[in-house]
Every structure is written in C-alpha cells, then in structure tokens.
Amino acid sequence: MPAPRTVLLTGAAGGLGTLMRDLLPQYGYELRLLDLRPIEGEPDAIVADLADKDAVREAVRGVDAILHLAGISLEAPFEKILKANIEGTYHLYEAARAEGVPRIVFASSNHAVGYTPRPRGQDPLVPVDTPRRPDTFYGLSKSFGEDLAQFYWDKHGLETVSVRIGSCFPEPTSVRMLSLWMSPADGARLFHAALSAEEVGHTVVYGSSANTRLWWDLSSARALGYDPQDDSEPYAEKLIAEQGELEEGVEAHAYLGGQFVTDPPIWPH
C-alpha cells in the first residue's frame, strides 16, 4: 500500500511512543497522538482511555493506519492486563473495522514467546512461527493481540503487522539486551516498513536491530523492506565487564523472556 499519511499513535506519551513521535515524521507521517494522560507540548493530543469505545472510535476516524503502542508494558494483576491490553486492544480493532482503517501495526512483545529457550552456540535463530509460550499475563495479552489481529484479517480484511519488540532504548542496558535490542532509529525503520509494505495480511515479525548476538530470525521483517542499520555489539564489552556473561543453569538466562520468567518487573515501574 502507499505509505499512509495520517497515523494514529496510541501510547504516545510512553517511552517508545515518545521516541516514535520524534522519529516517524521524517518518513512523511502526520501523527495523531493518543494517550491516557496529557502529553507535554502536544496540546492537540487526544486524552482518552481505550475503555471508552466512543472516544476510541472518534480517535481512529479518518486515519490511514494505526500504530498501537498503548497498554501496560510490564507485568500486572490479570484484571489490569485484561482491561488495558486485552479489552483495550479489542476496542481499538473494532473501532478500526467500523471506520474502515485498513492497517494496524501492533506492538507485540518477545514475552509472547518468553518461555522459548534462547539459542546457544550454533543453535538456529528462533523463527516467527515458533509456538507461543507467554511468560507473564503481559505476554499472554500480547499472544491474544496476535490472535485478534489474525481474526480481524481473516474475518474483516483488516491488515496487521504484529511486531514482537525486544527492547527499544537509546542503548542496551543489560547483557541479555545485546541480543534483543532495537535502536530507536531501527524501530522507526521497522514501523515505517510495517506501515507501508504491500499486502501484509497478518504478518508477525521480530523487532530488533541487526545485532551480532541476535537470537531470532528477522527474515519476515526484512521481507517487509526493513533494513536494520544498527548493532548492539559496540556496547558489549562494557556491559559484560559490569554484569558478566549470561550463565548456564540460571533460569532467567535460559529463556527469551529473561527476568520475566522468574521475577518480572511490575507495573507501574
């Protein structure tokens, strides 16, 4: 499809949303911002809860695509995850269907497959069709989002690219993150590819840079036109000196989900 001009960015006040507010306009997008709380310096941003069906439908009306970053991004009690991540995502999809929005880019997560063993040595990279093994209620909500996306494609023809994001920060902060890190610039490249690629149906991709220590297969992302430019390796020496290599026999080091498997960080963080 031609690159959409107007994109609804949900979760625009969050960490990833803030990064994308700065980076995506250079690709020609006009962003319509939505968040649960006001955004400093953005008086036109929509302040709304995804639980408010009428407000959500009004927010999606007239946009060309949606980049859905909103929701709880750490572990929380199931009731909170249910409201924010599961019901909220359903409300967004239903509003998009009703208003004829053709595509959503959904922020899934590596935690949808968090109990997948991490590759070691010469092990093959983890493919996108590996069975989902969520590590938390948060990861479970991302598995639901991927299924919801598939259903809305099969039932209603609403396209989605589900991006299983690793960690998108200006630089990696842990040895584990050396394998899953996505630089903000590469994040913008990937979201742009996901918004503008032709005929995606429902496509699942992993979201990271082209890291030397990469654990998963980026081929489905590259097929969209994603060409990552960054690598976490320049940060490796310092992080390993501070934290040590990932240890065998440590449960949190054995799986893609890392700490989320054993002692997940709790929302709000």
N, C-alpha and C positions, 0 to 999 in steps of 0.2 A: 504494500500500500504506500501511497505517497506519505512523506513524513507529516504527521499531524501538526497543526499549527497551535491549537489550544489544548493543553493537557491539564487535567485536574490532578494536583499533587496532594494526596492525603498524608497526614502526619508531617505537615510542612514545618512544624516547629521542632521536630525531633532532631537527633544527631544526624542521621542520614538525610532527612528532609532538608535540613539547613545546608548541608553540603551540596545537594542537588539544586536547591534554589539558586545557588551561585553559579553552578557549572552547566546546567542544561540550557539556559537561554542562549548560550553561544552556538547551539545547534539549531537555532531558529524557533524555539518553542516559546509560546506565550503561556505562562503558568498561572493557573487559577489555584490559589492556595486554600487549604482547609486544615484546620486542626481543632482540637478540643479546647485550646486556650489561645488567647490573642498572641500575635506574633509582632514583636517589637519592630518598628519601622515598616510594617506592612498593614496599613490601615484598611486596605481593601480585602484582606484575607477573610475567609468565611470561618466564623467560630461556630462549630456545631459538633454534636455528638452523633456518631454513626447509629446510635439507637433511635435517633429522630428521623423516621422514614421520610417525612415531608421535606425536612431540611436537606437530607441526602439527595433526594430526587431533584430538588431545586439546584443543588450544587453541581450535579452532573449534566444538567440540561444545557445542550448546545456545545459541549466539548467534543473534541475529536478522539480523545483517548484518555485513559486514567492510569496514573502511576500510584499504586496503592501501597503506601508505606506505613499507614496508621495502625495503631494497636499496641498491645503490651508486648514488649520485646525481650522480656526475661520471664522466669517462672513466677507463677502467682497461683492462688487458690483457683480451682476449676471454675467456680462461679464467676470470678472476674474474667478469666480467659474466655468463658462461654459468651459473656456479654460483649466484650470488646473485640475479640478476634474471630469468633465463630458467627455470632448473630450480626455483628457489625459488618463483617465481610459479606454475609448473605444480603444484608440490606443494600450494600453498595452494588452487588451484582444485579439484584432485582431492579434497582433504580436505573442502572446502565441498560438493562434489557428493555425496560419500559420506555426509555428515552432514545433508544437506537444507537447508543455508543458502541462502536464496532470492536474496540480492543481495550483490554486491561493488561497492565504489567503488574504482576502480583509479587510482593516481597515475601517469598517463602524463605526457608532457612535450612542450613545444614542440620539443624536439630530435628527436622523431619526424618532424617536418616541417622540420627545421632548414635544409635547403638550399632551402627555398621563398624566393623573393625577397621582401623586405619591401615593403609598399606605399609609394608615394611620392605626394605631392600629392593628386590626385583619384582615385588608384587605388582600386578597390573593396577592402573588407576581405577578408582571407583566409577562405574558407569551411571548414567542418569536413571537407567531402568533397574537399578538395584532395589530390592524390596524396601519399602519404607519401614523404618524402625525408630519411631519418635522416642526421645529420651526424657520428655517432660510433658506436662499439659500444654506448655507453649509449643513444643514440637508437634504435639497431637493436633493443635489448632492449625498449624501450617500444613499438615497432611490433609486435614479437612479442606483447607483452602485450595489445595491442588485438585482434590476430588470435585469440589464445587466448580472450579474452572473447567474441568473436563466435562462435567454435566452441562454447564451452560454453553459449551461449544457444541456438544452432541445434540442437545435439545433445542437450543436457540440460535446457534451460529455465532455466538459472541466469542471472539478470539481472546486467548490469554497466552502470555509468556510468563511462566512461573519461574522465578529466579531464586534458587537456593543460595542465599547470600552467606558467605563465610563471615568475614569481619571487615567492615569498611571504615577505616580510620586513616588519618594522615600518615601514620606509620604503624607497623605492628608493635604490639606491647608484650607479647609472650612468644616462647619458642613454638608452641602449638600454632600460633597465628602465622608463623612463617609459611605454613602450608596452605592456609585458607584466606590470607589477606587479599583484599581488593582495594587498591588505591582509589581515592575519590575520583581521579581523572579516568581510571579504567571503569569505575562504576558508572560515570556519565556516558562513556563509550558503550557500555553494555546496555544501559537503559535506552540509549538512542537507537541501538541496533534492534532492541526488542520492540520499540515503538514503531519503527519504520520498515522492518523486514516484510517481505511479501508472504501472504498465505501461511500464517504460523499455526492455524488451528489451535490446539493446546500443545505448547512446546514447553518442556521442562529443561532448564539449563542450570549449571552451577555458576555461581558468581564469585570469581576471584581474578587476580592478576595472573600473569604467566610465571608463577613462582618456580624457582629451581626445585623446591621441596614439595611441589604440588601433590596433593593426594587424590584429586578427582579429575575426571575427563571433561575437558572444555569443548569437545568437538561439536556438541549441539549448539553451544553459544557461538562458536566460530561460524557455524553454518548460517547463522542469522546475519553475519557480517561483522561480528565482534572481533577486533584485533587488539588484544591487550598489549600495552607498551611497557608495563612496569613489572618489577620482580622484587620480592622481599629480601633477597639474598644480601644486599648491602647492609641490612640490619642484623644479620645472623650472628656475626662474631660477638657483638656487644651483648645481645640477648642471651646467647649461650654462656658467655662468661658470667653473666649475672644470675642465670637461672639453671644452668646445666642442661644437658640433652634430655629428651623425653626418655623416661626409664621403663624398661621392661618389668612387668609384674605390677605396675601401678595402674589401677583400674581407670583412673581419669586419663591416662596416657594411651589406653588401649583402643579407644573408640574415636570416631569422628567428633562426637559431641563433647569430648573433653570433660571439663568440670561439671557440665550439665548432667552427666551420667551419675555423678557421685554427690555433689554438693552445689546444686545450681544457684546462681545469684537470683535473688528475689526482688521482684518489682514492688514498689519503686526503688531504684538503685541510687 
